[in-house]
């Protein structure tokens, strides 16, 4: 099981910037969330390959919900 990128708050998913099997680097934007009329980019904390994208635009996510899984 890879690194799980989780939501830090309850939010709406505006955009998903990555797809499965895509290679990402530290600092790449993975998902764009919206909460209380503020856009919050979720950035990659590590380099690797996207194993799974668990959300789609329009989804409502809860605090701690997994957004993306990244393999080393």
Secondary structure, DSSP 8 states (H G I E B T S, - for coil): --EEEE-SS-EEEEEE---TT-EE-TT-EEEEEEETTEEEEEE-SS-EEEEEE---TT-EE-TT-EEEEEE-
